[in-house]
Amino acid sequence: MEDAFIQVRDLVKEFPGVKALKGVSFDIRKGSIHCVVGENGAGKSTFIKILTGAYTKSSGMITLDGEVFEPKSIRDAMNRGISVLYQELNVVDDLTTEENLSLGQEKSTLGFIRKNENTQKVMETIWGMDQTIKLHMPVYSLSVAQKQVIEIAKAINSECSVLVMDEPTASLSEDEVRRLFINIKKLKSKGITIIFISHKLSEIFEIGDYVTVFRDGHMVGDREVRELRASCGSVPESCVELVRMMIGKVVQEEYVPSKVDYSKKVLEVRHLSNRRLSDISFDLYRGEILGFYGLVGAGKTEIGRVLFGIDPYDGEIWVNGDKQTKKGVRSALKNGVAMIPEERRSDGIFSMLSIRENIPMMNIKTVLSKGLISYPKERKVADRFIQKMSIAARDREQSVVFLSGGNQQKVVIAKCLNRESDIILMDEPTRGVDVGAKEEIHNIIRSLSKEGKSVIVFSSELPEVIHLCDRIVLMHEGRIGEIMENRKDIDSDHIMQVIAGGN
């Protein structure tokens, strides 16, 4: 490509026993929004880490603006104009906006920190994207979208020419995504090249100019988005051609009713309220997959936190016919309730521990022998769930931090299953995982239902609850708007009207 700003040729990256990139070649145009997609473990992250100086390549070549590019460190890449906006944002919540902007660049006189003259320049960039952010505001008071604005502004003012955005919409509401896309287009208009990584195919069609598909360490497709858009019609999130490139097959899910035992209530919630919830009442039956759907902030996560004993509440919770008088996580676990949290990396896994060490954590008794942890028992438990959950890993001793997002989520689910709980709460169970891993997790949930487990799925993805859940609870501003039976001709427009606060 004659106007390529970044050229990648025969890029190879090998780790001991693993070849993560296998001769990848493609081009990225200057001032374009270039999307990179693929399953977890396909090689996307490895490529980005080489581009940003976190890894060194094994062989091959990258050129940047016509010059050979071989960054030896992240700082080296930044000096060449490449910045990264990670999914886990690099901000300090306990500091103010101003303190975050000058963090690591403080200047002092006689031991006293003085104001950074560059701060005002960065704030002007911030106000061009969001005028509600102020210098004195503590960052913990900002939304994820506002924190992203701070990170983007810092990158722009470091005079970056390439901004890599890794899953930037994973924690955003629809309105925040819309504002982020407006800001991305502003960056593009300034000639900044955007490399946009996402698992949400609809976003590729909304924001992208070009898309490169990785699979199993290979580059398997490099297309102009408008060409794909013409062939995919009005449903880009299920674009057959793009999905086939990503996973080698077409994934088509449809709702299959569970064998629910409606004579057996395993959970009854009556008039549950707290500072975020108002008069929540519903039932859960044996073998049922119950979905809670609503916009970000509608109260889904808060219900899960109450049921798992994290947050206080008024009202009544009955489990298997027994009224719960004791509150707290320990009581919930004792009563057969387990939870898969939304934030798997911070709340669901011990990232530096191995798979073997993580899985027994919620039920340590399964690996004890005479009061001490038994290594043979740990191995047996880990191997059983690695096989049952199809966890793709080198072996049971691999640190969970080095697993793909989908396989990390499987480890979190395995921890809950090892607890042998009958009621499993899943908050955004497929957040940040690819199409193939999402299908696998959905099948795991369906298999739990067949085993007689009852599952509550809290999701902000409408296709997920429609394809998966037997009944759907529609939430709006901490209240239940409607509880509806799932069916093949379900009215999506009606659902959207309810969660938006309509009748």
C-alpha positions in Angstrom: 0.0 0.0 0.0 1.6 3.2 -1.2 0.2 5.5 1.5 0.8 3.1 4.4 1.9 4.8 7.6 2.6 1.5 9.4 3.8 -1.6 7.4 4.0 -5.0 9.0 6.0 -7.7 7.2 6.3 -11.4 8.1 6.1 -10.6 11.8 6.9 -13.5 14.1 6.9 -13.8 17.9 7.9 -16.9 19.6 7.7 -17.8 23.3 9.0 -21.0 24.8 6.9 -23.7 23.2 4.5 -21.3 21.6 4.5 -19.3 18.4 2.1 -16.4 19.1 2.5 -14.7 15.7 3.2 -16.6 12.5 4.4 -14.4 9.7 1.8 -11.5 10.0 1.8 -8.9 7.2 -0.6 -6.0 6.7 -0.6 -2.2 6.4 -2.2 0.7 8.3 -3.0 4.0 6.5 -2.2 7.3 8.1 -5.2 9.1 9.7 -7.4 6.0 9.5 -9.4 4.1 12.1 -7.9 0.6 11.7 -9.7 -2.1 13.7 -8.0 -5.3 14.8 -10.3 -8.3 15.7 -10.0 -11.9 16.5 -10.7 -14.5 19.2 -8.9 -14.3 22.6 -5.5 -15.8 22.0 -5.5 -15.0 18.3 -2.4 -12.8 18.5 -3.9 -9.3 18.7 -2.4 -8.5 22.1 1.0 -9.8 21.1 1.1 -7.6 18.0 0.1 -4.6 20.0 2.7 -5.3 22.6 5.4 -5.5 19.9 4.1 -2.2 18.4 4.2 -0.4 21.7 7.6 -1.8 22.8 6.4 -4.1 25.6 7.7 -7.1 23.6 10.5 -7.5 21.1 9.8 -9.4 17.8 11.4 -12.7 17.0 11.7 -11.8 13.3 10.1 -9.8 10.6 9.9 -6.0 10.1 7.7 -3.0 11.1 8.2 0.4 9.4 6.7 3.6 10.8 6.3 6.5 8.4 8.9 4.9 6.1 11.5 4.2 8.7 12.3 0.8 10.3 10.6 0.7 13.7 12.2 -1.5 16.4 11.2 -0.1 19.9 13.2 -1.5 22.7 10.8 -0.2 25.4 7.4 1.4 25.9 9.2 4.7 26.4 11.0 4.2 23.1 7.6 3.7 21.3 6.1 6.7 23.0 9.1 8.8 21.8 8.2 7.7 18.3 4.6 8.9 18.8 2.7 5.7 19.7 0.4 5.8 22.8 -1.9 3.2 24.2 -5.3 3.6 25.9 -5.7 0.3 27.9 -9.0 -1.3 29.0 -7.7 -0.9 32.5 -7.2 2.8 32.7 -3.9 4.2 34.0 -5.4 6.8 36.4 -5.2 7.1 40.2 -8.7 7.5 41.6 -7.5 9.1 44.9 -5.9 12.0 43.0 -7.5 15.0 41.3 -7.7 15.5 37.6 -4.8 18.0 37.8 -2.7 15.7 39.9 -3.3 12.8 37.4 -2.3 15.0 34.5 1.1 15.9 36.0 1.8 12.5 37.6 5.4 11.5 36.9 6.2 14.9 35.5 6.2 16.9 38.7 8.6 19.8 39.0 9.7 21.2 42.3 11.5 24.3 43.8 13.1 24.0 47.1 11.3 20.7 47.7 7.8 22.2 46.9 5.9 20.9 43.8 5.0 23.7 41.5 2.3 23.8 38.9 3.0 22.1 35.6 2.7 24.6 32.8 1.6 21.8 30.4 -1.5 21.1 32.6 -3.6 24.0 31.2 -2.8 22.9 27.6 -4.0 19.3 28.4 -7.1 20.7 30.1 -8.0 22.6 27.0 -7.9 19.4 25.0 -10.1 17.7 27.7 -12.6 20.5 27.5 -12.8 20.1 23.8 -14.1 16.6 24.5 -16.0 17.0 27.8 -16.5 20.4 29.4 -17.9 18.9 32.7 -14.4 17.7 33.8 -12.7 20.2 36.2 -9.1 20.4 37.4 -10.0 20.0 41.1 -12.3 17.0 40.7 -11.2 13.8 42.3 -10.9 11.1 39.6 -13.0 8.6 41.6 -16.0 10.9 41.1 -15.6 10.6 37.3 -17.2 8.0 35.0 -15.2 5.5 33.1 -15.8 7.5 29.9 -14.5 10.7 31.6 -11.4 8.9 32.8 -10.9 7.8 29.2 -11.1 11.4 28.1 -8.2 12.3 30.5 -6.1 9.4 29.1 -6.8 10.4 25.5 -5.9 14.1 26.2 -2.6 13.0 27.8 -1.8 11.0 24.7 -2.7 13.8 22.3 -0.5 16.3 24.2 2.4 13.9 24.2 2.2 14.5 20.4 1.2 11.0 19.5 0.7 10.1 15.9 -0.8 6.7 16.6 -3.3 5.9 19.4 -4.0 2.3 20.2 -7.3 1.7 21.9 -7.7 -1.7 23.6 -11.4 -2.5 24.2 -12.2 1.1 25.1 -16.0 0.6 25.2 -16.1 -2.5 27.5 -17.3 -0.6 30.6 -19.3 2.2 28.9 -23.0 2.9 28.5 -24.5 3.4 25.1 -24.4 7.2 25.5 -20.8 7.2 26.7 -19.9 5.0 23.7 -21.5 7.5 21.4 -19.5 10.4 22.9 -16.3 8.3 22.7 -16.9 7.7 19.0 -17.4 11.4 18.5 -14.0 12.1 20.1 -12.3 9.3 18.1 -13.6 11.0 14.9 -12.1 14.3 16.1 -8.8 12.6 16.5 -9.0 11.2 13.1 -9.8 14.6 11.6 -6.5 15.8 13.2 -4.5 13.2 11.3 -4.0 10.8 14.2 -4.0 7.1 13.3 -6.3 5.0 15.5 -5.8 1.3 16.1 -9.1 0.1 17.6 -9.4 -3.3 19.2 -12.9 -4.6 20.0 -14.9 -7.8 20.4 -18.1 -6.0 19.5 -18.5 -6.4 15.7 -21.2 -3.7 15.5 -18.6 -1.1 16.7 -16.3 -2.1 13.8 -18.9 -1.1 11.3 -19.8 2.1 13.1 -16.3 3.5 13.6 -13.8 1.6 11.4 -12.3 2.3 8.1 -10.4 -0.9 7.8 -10.4 -4.2 9.7 -7.6 -6.8 10.1 -8.6 -10.3 11.4 -6.2 -12.4 13.4 -6.8 -16.2 14.0 -4.4 -18.6 15.7 -1.4 -16.2 15.2 -2.1 -15.6 11.5 -3.5 -12.6 9.7 -6.5 -14.2 7.9 -8.3 -11.2 6.5 -7.6 -7.5 5.8 -10.7 -5.7 4.5 -12.1 -2.2 3.9 -15.1 -1.9 6.3 -17.4 -0.3 3.7 -17.0 -3.4 1.5 -18.0 -5.6 4.5 -20.9 -3.3 5.4 -22.3 -3.7 1.9 -22.3 -7.5 2.2 -23.5 -7.7 5.8 -26.7 -5.7 5.4 -28.6 -4.3 8.4 -27.2 -6.7 11.0 -23.4 -6.0 11.2 -23.0 -7.6 14.6 -23.7 -11.0 13.0 -21.8 -10.4 9.8 -21.2 -14.0 8.5 -18.1 -13.2 6.5 -16.3 -11.5 9.4 -17.3 -14.1 12.0 -16.1 -16.9 9.7 -12.8 -15.2 9.3 -12.4 -14.8 13.1 -13.3 -18.3 14.2 -13.5 -20.4 11.1 -17.2 -21.1 11.4 -20.5 -19.3 11.6 -22.0 -18.9 15.1 -25.8 -18.6 15.1 -27.5 -18.7 18.5 -31.2 -19.0 19.1 -33.2 -19.4 22.3 -33.7 -22.9 23.4 -36.1 -23.2 26.4 -34.6 -24.8 29.5 -36.4 -27.6 31.4 -37.5 -25.4 34.3 -39.1 -27.0 37.3 -41.8 -24.4 38.0 -43.0 -26.3 41.0 -39.7 -25.6 42.8 -38.8 -22.1 43.8 -35.2 -21.9 44.8 -35.1 -18.1 45.4 -37.9 -15.6 46.4 -37.1 -11.9 46.6 -39.7 -9.6 48.2 -39.7 -5.8 48.3 -35.9 -5.5 48.2 -34.7 -1.9 48.5 -31.6 0.1 49.3 -30.1 3.4 48.2 -29.9 2.1 44.6 -32.9 -0.2 44.4 -36.6 0.2 44.9 -39.2 -2.5 45.7 -37.6 -5.4 43.8 -39.6 -8.6 43.8 -39.1 -11.8 41.7 -38.8 -15.6 41.9 -36.2 -18.0 40.5 -37.0 -21.6 39.8 -35.0 -24.8 39.6 -33.1 -25.1 36.3 -34.1 -21.6 35.2 -31.9 -19.1 33.4 -33.2 -15.7 34.5 -31.9 -12.6 32.8 -31.8 -9.1 34.2 -31.4 -6.5 31.4 -31.1 -2.7 31.4 -28.8 0.1 30.5 -25.6 0.8 32.5 -26.7 2.1 35.9 -30.2 0.5 35.8 -29.5 -1.5 39.0 -28.6 -5.0 37.6 -25.2 -5.2 39.3 -26.7 -3.9 42.6 -29.2 -6.7 42.7 -26.4 -9.2 42.3 -24.4 -7.6 45.1 -27.4 -7.7 47.5 -28.1 -11.4 46.7 -24.5 -12.3 47.3 -24.5 -10.4 50.6 -22.1 -7.6 49.7 -24.6 -4.7 50.0 -27.1 -4.0 52.8 -30.9 -4.0 52.0 -34.4 -3.9 53.3 -36.9 -6.5 52.3 -36.9 -10.3 52.3 -34.8 -13.0 50.6 -36.0 -16.7 50.8 -33.7 -19.5 49.7 -35.3 -22.9 49.2 -38.2 -21.8 51.4 -36.1 -20.5 54.2 -36.1 -16.8 55.1 -32.6 -15.4 55.3 -32.0 -13.8 58.6 -28.3 -13.6 58.4 -26.6 -11.3 55.9 -23.2 -11.3 54.3 -21.2 -13.2 51.7 -20.4 -16.0 54.1 -24.1 -16.6 54.7 -24.8 -16.4 50.9 -22.2 -19.1 50.2 -23.5 -21.3 53.0 -27.0 -21.1 51.5 -25.7 -22.2 48.1 -25.3 -18.9 46.3 -22.2 -18.1 44.3 -21.3 -15.1 42.2 -19.2 -14.4 39.1 -18.4 -10.7 39.3 -18.4 -8.2 36.5 -14.7 -7.3 37.1 -13.0 -10.6 36.7 -9.5 -9.3 36.9 -9.9 -7.3 40.1 -12.6 -9.3 41.8 -12.7 -12.8 40.2 -9.1 -14.1 40.0 -5.8 -14.1 41.7 -4.0 -13.2 38.5 -0.4 -14.1 39.6 -1.5 -17.5 40.9 -1.8 -20.6 38.7 -5.0 -22.2 37.5 -4.4 -25.0 40.0 -4.2 -22.5 42.9 -7.2 -20.4 41.7 -9.9 -22.9 41.2 -10.3 -24.2 44.8 -10.3 -20.7 46.3 -14.1 -20.6 47.0 -14.2 -24.1 48.5 -10.8 -24.8 50.0 -12.1 -27.9 51.8 -12.0 -29.8 48.4 -8.2 -29.8 48.4 -7.5 -30.2 52.1 -5.9 -33.3 53.7 -5.7 -33.4 57.5 -6.1 -29.7 57.6 -3.3 -29.0 55.0 -3.6 -28.2 51.3 -3.0 -31.4 49.3 -1.1 -30.9 46.0 -2.5 -34.1 44.5 -6.0 -33.0 45.3 -5.3 -29.5 43.8 -4.1 -31.2 40.6 -7.2 -33.4 40.4 -9.6 -30.5 40.9 -7.8 -28.3 38.4 -7.5 -31.0 35.8 -11.2 -31.9 36.1 -12.3 -28.3 35.5 -9.7 -27.6 32.8 -11.3 -30.5 30.9 -14.9 -29.7 31.8 -14.6 -26.0 30.9 -12.2 -26.5 27.9 -9.8 -24.0 29.4 -7.0 -23.4 26.8 -3.8 -23.3 28.8 -0.2 -24.6 28.6 -0.9 -26.7 31.8 -2.5 -26.3 35.2 0.6 -24.4 36.4 0.1 -21.5 34.0 -0.5 -18.2 35.8 -4.0 -16.9 35.1 -2.8 -13.5 34.2 -1.3 -15.0 31.0 -4.6 -16.6 29.9 -6.9 -14.9 27.3 -10.0 -13.1 28.6 -12.3 -15.9 27.7 -10.2 -18.5 29.5 -9.8 -16.2 32.6 -13.6 -16.1 32.7 -13.8 -19.9 32.5 -11.5 -20.1 35.6 -13.8 -17.7 37.5 -16.8 -19.9 36.5 -14.8 -23.0 37.6 -14.2 -21.5 41.0 -18.0 -21.1 41.5 -18.8 -24.6 40.2 -16.2 -26.1 42.6 -18.2 -24.4 45.4 -21.1 -26.8 44.3 -23.6 -23.9 44.6 -27.2 -24.4 43.3 -27.8 -20.7 42.6 -25.2 -19.0 40.4 -25.2 -15.2 39.8 -23.3 -14.1 36.7 -22.7 -10.4 36.2 -21.8 -9.6 32.6 -20.5 -13.2 32.1 -19.2 -12.6 28.5 -17.8 -9.0 28.9 -14.6 -8.6 27.0 -14.6 -12.0 25.4 -14.7 -12.9 21.7 -17.5 -14.5 19.6 -16.2 -18.0 20.0 -15.6 -17.8 23.8 -19.0 -16.2 24.2 -20.7 -19.2 22.6 -18.7 -21.6 24.8 -19.7 -19.7 28.0 -23.3 -19.6 26.9 -23.2 -23.4 26.4 -21.7 -23.8 29.9 -24.6 -21.8 31.3 -27.1 -24.0 29.4 -25.4 -27.2 30.7 -25.6 -25.8 34.3 -29.4 -25.4 33.7 -29.6 -29.0 32.5 -27.9 -30.2 35.7 -30.6 -28.5 37.7 -28.6 -25.4 38.7 -30.4 -22.0 38.6 -28.6 -19.2 37.0 -29.2 -15.4 37.0 -27.5 -13.5 34.2 -27.1 -9.7 34.6 -26.3 -8.3 31.2 -26.3 -5.1 29.2 -26.3 -7.0 25.9 -29.8 -7.6 24.6 -28.9 -10.4 22.2 -27.3 -12.3 25.1 -30.4 -12.3 27.3 -32.7 -13.0 24.3 -30.6 -16.0 23.2 -30.0 -17.4 26.6 -32.7 -16.6 29.2 -36.1 -18.2 30.0 -37.5 -15.0 31.5 -36.2 -11.5 31.3 -36.4 -8.9 34.0 -36.3 -5.4 32.5 -34.7 -2.7 34.7 -34.9 1.0 34.8 -33.3 3.3 37.4 -33.3 0.7 40.2 -36.8 -0.6 39.5 -38.3 -3.5 37.7 -40.2 -2.3 34.7 -41.5 -5.7 33.6 -40.8 -9.4 33.8 -41.4 -11.1 30.5 -41.4 -14.7 29.2 -38.9 -15.3 26.4 -40.2 -16.5 23.1 -38.9 -16.7 19.5 -41.0 -13.7 18.4 -40.0 -11.5 21.3 -40.5 -7.7 20.7 -37.1 -6.0 21.0 -38.6 -2.6 20.4 -40.9 -3.1 23.4 -37.9 -4.1 25.5 -36.0 -1.0 24.6 -39.0 1.2 25.4 -39.3 -0.4 28.9 -35.6 0.0 29.9 -35.7 3.6 28.7 -38.5 4.3 31.1 -41.5 4.0 28.8 -44.7 2.2 29.6 
